């Protein structure tokens, strides 16, 4: 194995990274994949430093697909040989900072630059050209998980890198991307949003232990998360991770940044998208998140918003496609809204609206009891 290993590293050193999918690029791809499949044991241990250096060089200079293979190798090496690789952590973190710093240029590279009232410039990506690792949304998508892992292994790197990395990440998630997405742009646009959502997930990880670093960016993070909910494509994986990350944010004091955005969050299409797969899969998670958020802000809601919320959740109580646990959550939320409606009494118009909302809640409960009555009888007959 040692002889083969030496030949592989020598070949990678003698060949140059390619921008087209030619024979030389395929050779590099196969060699990197072989390195990725090497058993992580004591036989490899003497060569780990050299292997990591080779992968870092390829990561900085090669194309997108080869860089992703290098990221997997780097992750596995740190996982299995971590005591001896501490000196190689900072170069990787510097690479991550670089790709986040150049993220706006990457967006321009794929979609062109849009200016208000003026036609946007053309994308710089040419047909048949391979994407560089430093201009790849997919590489950005893979990096937050590895950074999180390295921070857990080497806590000393956290405080010296977060002040530099955090503002870059906050800026990245604030980029909207193209206003109009053509069919040709769809795949790259999906990769863009996936990279931003992974970054949001990393920020929620920092929020648990290093909230003080994020406090200056509270409003920006909140606005960016809501914008991602509005603009993300109908991908179940992307939207599910985004909703889960949003739920983590709303469980902290950072929820106050979302108070002014509640009217947007009450739009079902914003939370779950418009695709059928997203609609069927994400509604339980989305309404659980929304119920938790409304519970925290219920005393600050206007009667107009309370009316929208009561309509939305009373409808869900009668939706048999939702799990019983979600229906129960909707019932509990409407019970908690009674106090909020009562506190809004004052003028005659407010009193009339308040009574109408309370009547709607009561009617919803009574109707549900009627539905449950039929269901209980049917279940009783089946049991007998």
C-alpha positions as CSV (number, residue, x, y, z in Angstrom):
1,X,0.0,0.0,0.0
2,X,2.9,2.4,0.8
3,X,4.3,2.0,-2.7
4,X,0.9,2.7,-4.3
5,X,0.4,5.6,-1.9
6,X,3.7,7.2,-3.0
7,X,2.9,6.9,-6.6
8,X,-0.6,8.5,-6.1
9,X,0.9,11.5,-4.3
10,X,3.6,11.9,-6.9
11,X,1.1,11.8,-9.7
12,X,-1.1,14.4,-8.0
13,X,1.9,16.6,-7.6
14,X,2.9,16.2,-11.3
15,X,-0.5,16.9,-12.7
16,X,-2.2,20.3,-12.7
17,X,-5.8,21.1,-11.7
18,X,-8.0,21.2,-14.8
19,X,-10.9,23.5,-15.7
20,X,-12.4,21.1,-18.2
21,X,-13.4,17.4,-17.8
22,X,-10.5,16.0,-19.7
23,X,-8.4,12.8,-19.2
24,X,-6.1,14.5,-16.8
25,X,-8.9,15.7,-14.6
26,X,-10.5,12.2,-14.6
27,X,-7.1,10.8,-13.4
28,X,-6.9,13.3,-10.6
29,X,-10.5,12.5,-9.6
30,X,-9.8,8.8,-9.4
31,X,-6.6,9.2,-7.5
32,X,-8.3,11.5,-4.9
33,X,-11.2,9.0,-4.6
34,X,-8.6,6.2,-3.9
35,X,-7.1,8.3,-1.1
36,X,-10.6,8.9,0.2
37,X,-11.2,5.2,0.5
38,X,-7.9,4.3,2.2
39,X,-8.5,2.6,5.6
40,X,-8.0,5.1,8.5
41,X,-5.7,2.9,10.6
42,X,-2.1,2.8,12.1
43,X,-0.6,2.0,8.7
44,X,-1.6,5.4,7.3
45,X,-0.6,7.3,10.4
46,X,3.0,8.1,9.4
47,X,1.7,9.7,6.2
48,X,-1.2,11.7,7.5
49,X,0.6,15.0,7.5
50,X,1.7,14.6,3.9
51,X,-1.7,13.5,2.8
52,X,-3.4,16.4,4.6
53,X,-1.0,18.9,2.9
54,X,-1.8,17.4,-0.5
55,X,-5.5,17.6,0.1
56,X,-5.2,21.2,1.3
57,X,-3.3,22.2,-1.9
58,X,-6.0,20.5,-4.1
59,X,-8.7,22.1,-2.0
60,X,-7.3,25.6,-2.7
61,X,-6.6,25.0,-6.4
62,X,-8.7,22.2,-7.9
63,X,-12.2,22.2,-9.3
64,X,-15.4,21.7,-7.4
65,X,-15.8,17.9,-7.5
66,X,-12.2,17.2,-6.6
67,X,-12.4,19.8,-3.8
68,X,-15.5,18.1,-2.3
69,X,-13.5,14.8,-2.2
70,X,-10.7,16.6,-0.5
71,X,-13.1,17.9,2.1
72,X,-14.2,14.4,3.0
73,X,-10.6,13.3,3.3
74,X,-9.7,16.2,5.5
75,X,-12.7,15.5,7.7
76,X,-11.8,11.9,8.2
77,X,-8.2,12.7,8.9
78,X,-9.1,15.1,11.7
79,X,-11.6,12.7,13.0
80,X,-9.1,9.8,13.3
81,X,-5.8,11.5,13.9
82,X,-6.8,14.7,15.6
83,X,-4.0,15.0,18.3
84,X,-1.3,15.4,15.7
85,X,-3.1,17.7,13.2
86,X,-3.7,20.8,15.3
87,X,-1.3,22.9,13.2
88,X,-3.3,22.2,10.1
89,X,-6.6,23.6,11.5
90,X,-5.9,27.3,10.9
91,X,-5.0,26.9,7.2
92,X,-8.4,25.2,6.7
93,X,-10.2,28.0,8.6
94,X,-8.4,30.6,6.5
95,X,-9.6,28.8,3.4
96,X,-13.2,28.9,4.8
97,X,-12.9,32.6,5.5
98,X,-11.6,33.2,2.0
99,X,-14.6,31.5,0.2
100,X,-17.0,33.3,2.5
101,X,-15.3,36.6,1.8
102,X,-15.5,36.0,-2.0
103,X,-19.1,34.7,-1.8
104,X,-20.7,37.8,-3.5
105,X,-18.2,37.4,-6.4
106,X,-19.3,33.7,-6.6
107,X,-22.9,34.8,-6.9
108,X,-21.9,37.2,-9.7
109,X,-19.9,34.4,-11.3
110,X,-23.0,32.2,-11.7
111,X,-25.8,34.7,-12.1
112,X,-24.3,38.0,-13.2
113,X,-24.7,41.3,-11.4
114,X,-28.2,42.8,-11.1
115,X,-28.6,46.6,-10.7
116,X,-31.9,48.3,-10.0
117,X,-33.3,49.7,-13.2
118,X,-30.5,48.4,-15.3
119,X,-29.9,45.1,-17.2
120,X,-27.6,42.8,-15.3
121,X,-24.3,41.7,-16.6
122,X,-23.9,38.2,-18.0
123,X,-22.8,35.3,-15.8
124,X,-19.0,34.5,-16.1
125,X,-19.4,30.7,-16.1
126,X,-18.8,29.3,-19.5
127,X,-20.4,26.2,-20.9
128,X,-18.4,23.1,-20.3
129,X,-16.1,24.8,-17.8
130,X,-15.5,23.2,-14.4
131,X,-16.2,25.4,-11.3
132,X,-13.2,26.3,-9.2
133,X,-13.3,25.2,-5.5
134,X,-13.1,28.9,-4.4
135,X,-16.1,29.7,-6.5
136,X,-18.3,26.8,-5.6
137,X,-21.6,26.9,-3.7
138,X,-21.3,23.1,-3.1
139,X,-17.9,23.6,-1.4
140,X,-19.4,26.3,0.8
141,X,-22.2,23.9,1.7
142,X,-19.8,21.3,3.0
143,X,-17.6,23.7,5.0
144,X,-19.8,24.7,8.0
145,X,-20.1,21.1,9.3
146,X,-16.4,20.6,9.2
147,X,-15.8,24.0,10.9
148,X,-18.2,23.0,13.6
149,X,-16.4,19.7,14.0
150,X,-13.0,21.3,14.2
151,X,-14.3,23.8,16.8
152,X,-15.5,20.9,18.9
153,X,-12.1,19.2,18.6
154,X,-10.0,22.3,19.1
155,X,-11.8,24.8,21.2
156,X,-8.8,27.1,21.3
157,X,-9.5,28.1,17.7
158,X,-13.0,29.4,18.4
159,X,-12.3,32.8,20.0
160,X,-9.6,33.8,17.6
161,X,-11.6,32.9,14.4
162,X,-15.2,33.7,15.3
163,X,-14.7,37.5,15.1
164,X,-13.4,37.1,11.6
165,X,-15.7,34.4,10.3
166,X,-19.0,35.5,11.8
167,X,-19.4,38.9,10.0
168,X,-18.6,37.1,6.7
169,X,-21.3,34.4,7.3
170,X,-23.9,37.1,8.3
171,X,-23.1,38.9,5.1
172,X,-23.4,35.7,3.0
173,X,-26.9,34.8,4.3
174,X,-28.1,38.3,3.5
175,X,-27.4,37.9,-0.2
176,X,-30.7,37.4,-2.1
177,X,-29.4,36.1,-5.4
178,X,-31.1,36.8,-8.7
179,X,-34.6,38.2,-8.7
180,X,-35.7,36.0,-11.6
181,X,-34.5,32.4,-11.8
182,X,-34.6,30.8,-15.3
183,X,-34.6,27.1,-15.9
184,X,-30.9,27.2,-16.7
185,X,-30.2,28.9,-13.3
186,X,-32.4,26.6,-11.2
187,X,-29.7,24.1,-10.2
188,X,-27.2,26.8,-9.3
189,X,-29.8,28.8,-7.4
190,X,-30.7,25.7,-5.4
191,X,-27.0,25.3,-4.6
192,X,-26.8,28.9,-3.5
193,X,-29.7,28.5,-1.1
194,X,-28.3,25.2,0.2
195,X,-25.0,26.9,1.1
196,X,-26.8,29.8,2.8
197,X,-29.1,27.4,4.8
198,X,-26.0,25.4,6.0
199,X,-24.5,28.7,7.1
200,X,-27.6,29.5,9.1
201,X,-27.4,26.1,10.7
202,X,-23.9,26.9,11.8
203,X,-24.9,30.3,13.2
204,X,-27.6,28.5,15.3
205,X,-24.7,26.3,16.7
206,X,-22.8,29.4,17.6
207,X,-25.9,30.9,19.1
208,X,-26.0,28.2,21.8
209,X,-22.6,29.0,23.4
210,X,-21.4,32.3,21.8
211,X,-24.5,34.4,21.6
212,X,-22.6,37.5,22.6
213,X,-20.8,37.5,19.2
214,X,-24.1,37.4,17.4
215,X,-26.0,40.1,19.3
216,X,-24.7,43.0,17.1
217,X,-26.1,41.1,14.1
218,X,-29.5,40.2,15.6
219,X,-31.7,42.2,13.2
220,X,-29.6,41.3,10.1
221,X,-29.8,37.5,10.9
222,X,-33.6,37.7,11.5
223,X,-34.2,39.5,8.2
224,X,-31.9,37.1,6.3
225,X,-33.6,34.0,7.7
226,X,-37.1,35.3,6.8
227,X,-35.8,36.2,3.3
228,X,-34.4,32.7,2.9
229,X,-37.8,31.3,3.8
230,X,-39.4,33.5,1.1
231,X,-36.8,32.8,-1.6
232,X,-35.8,29.2,-1.0
233,X,-36.7,26.7,-3.8
234,X,-39.2,23.9,-3.2
235,X,-36.6,21.5,-2.0
236,X,-37.7,19.4,1.0
237,X,-34.1,18.9,2.3
238,X,-33.3,22.7,2.1
239,X,-36.5,23.9,3.5
240,X,-36.6,21.3,6.3
241,X,-33.1,22.3,7.5
242,X,-34.0,25.9,7.3
243,X,-37.2,25.5,9.3
244,X,-35.3,23.4,11.9
245,X,-32.6,26.1,12.1
246,X,-35.3,28.8,12.5
247,X,-36.9,26.9,15.3
248,X,-33.5,26.8,17.2
249,X,-33.2,30.6,16.7
250,X,-36.8,31.2,17.9
251,X,-36.0,29.2,21.1
252,X,-33.6,31.9,22.2
253,X,-33.8,35.7,22.9
254,X,-33.1,36.3,19.2
255,X,-36.7,35.7,18.6
256,X,-37.3,39.4,19.2
257,X,-35.8,40.1,15.8
258,X,-38.6,38.2,14.2
259,X,-41.5,40.1,15.9
260,X,-41.8,42.6,13.1
261,X,-41.8,39.8,10.5
262,X,-44.7,37.8,11.9
263,X,-47.1,38.9,9.2
264,X,-44.7,37.3,6.7
265,X,-44.4,34.1,8.7
266,X,-48.1,33.6,8.8
267,X,-48.1,33.0,5.1
268,X,-48.1,29.2,4.7
269,X,-46.2,29.3,1.4
270,X,-43.4,31.2,3.1
271,X,-43.0,28.4,5.7
272,X,-43.4,25.3,3.6
273,X,-43.1,26.5,0.0
274,X,-45.6,25.8,-2.8
275,X,-44.4,22.4,-3.9
276,X,-46.6,19.3,-3.1
277,X,-43.7,17.4,-1.5
278,X,-42.8,20.3,0.7
279,X,-46.5,20.8,1.6
280,X,-47.0,17.2,2.7
281,X,-43.7,16.8,4.5
282,X,-43.1,20.2,6.2
283,X,-46.5,21.3,7.4
284,X,-46.3,19.6,10.8
285,X,-42.8,21.0,11.6
286,X,-43.7,24.4,10.3
287,X,-46.9,24.8,12.3
288,X,-45.2,23.6,15.4
289,X,-42.6,26.2,14.9
290,X,-45.2,28.9,14.2
291,X,-47.2,27.9,17.3
292,X,-44.1,28.2,19.6
293,X,-43.3,31.6,18.1
294,X,-46.8,33.0,18.5
295,X,-46.9,31.8,22.1
296,X,-44.0,34.0,22.9
297,X,-45.3,37.1,21.2
298,X,-49.1,36.6,21.8
299,X,-49.4,39.6,24.2
300,X,-48.0,42.0,21.6
301,X,-50.2,41.0,18.7
302,X,-52.8,43.3,17.2
303,X,-56.4,42.2,16.7
304,X,-55.8,42.0,12.9
305,X,-52.9,39.5,13.4
306,X,-54.9,37.6,16.0
307,X,-57.7,37.2,13.5
308,X,-55.4,35.8,10.9
309,X,-53.8,33.4,13.5
310,X,-57.2,32.2,14.8
311,X,-58.4,31.5,11.2
312,X,-55.2,29.7,10.3
313,X,-55.0,27.5,13.4
314,X,-58.8,26.8,13.7
315,X,-58.5,25.5,10.1
316,X,-55.7,23.2,11.1
317,X,-57.7,21.8,14.0
318,X,-60.1,20.3,11.4
319,X,-57.3,19.2,9.0
320,X,-57.1,15.4,9.2
321,X,-53.9,15.3,7.1
322,X,-52.1,16.9,10.1
323,X,-50.9,14.6,13.0
324,X,-53.0,14.6,16.1
325,X,-50.1,16.1,18.1
326,X,-50.1,19.2,15.7
327,X,-53.9,19.5,16.0
328,X,-53.5,19.5,19.8
329,X,-50.8,22.2,19.6
330,X,-53.2,24.3,17.6
331,X,-55.9,23.9,20.2
332,X,-53.6,24.9,23.0
333,X,-52.4,27.9,21.1
334,X,-55.9,29.2,20.6
335,X,-56.7,28.7,24.3
336,X,-53.6,30.8,25.1
337,X,-54.8,33.5,22.6
338,X,-58.0,34.1,24.7
339,X,-56.1,36.3,27.2
340,X,-54.5,38.2,24.3
341,X,-57.8,38.9,22.8
342,X,-59.3,40.0,26.1
343,X,-56.5,42.4,26.7
344,X,-57.3,44.2,23.4
345,X,-60.7,45.3,24.6
346,X,-61.2,49.1,24.6
347,X,-63.0,50.8,21.8
348,X,-66.4,49.6,20.5
349,X,-64.9,48.3,17.3
350,X,-62.2,46.4,19.1
351,X,-64.7,44.8,21.4
352,X,-66.8,43.7,18.5
353,X,-63.8,42.1,16.8
354,X,-62.7,40.5,20.0
355,X,-66.1,38.9,20.6
356,X,-66.1,37.6,17.1
357,X,-62.7,36.0,17.5
358,X,-63.7,34.4,20.8
359,X,-66.8,33.1,19.2
360,X,-64.8,31.7,16.3
361,X,-62.5,29.9,18.7
362,X,-65.5,28.4,20.6
363,X,-67.2,27.4,17.4
364,X,-64.0,25.6,16.3
365,X,-63.8,23.7,19.5
366,X,-67.5,22.7,19.4
367,X,-67.2,21.6,15.8
368,X,-64.1,19.5,16.7
369,X,-66.0,17.8,19.5
370,X,-68.7,16.9,17.0
371,X,-66.1,15.3,14.7
372,X,-64.5,13.5,17.6
373,X,-67.9,12.1,18.6
374,X,-68.2,10.3,15.2
375,X,-64.6,9.2,15.4
376,X,-64.9,7.8,18.9
377,X,-68.1,5.8,18.0
378,X,-66.4,4.3,14.9
379,X,-63.3,3.3,17.0
380,X,-65.6,1.8,19.7
381,X,-67.4,-0.3,17.1
382,X,-64.1,-1.5,15.6
383,X,-62.9,-2.5,19.0
384,X,-66.0,-4.5,19.7
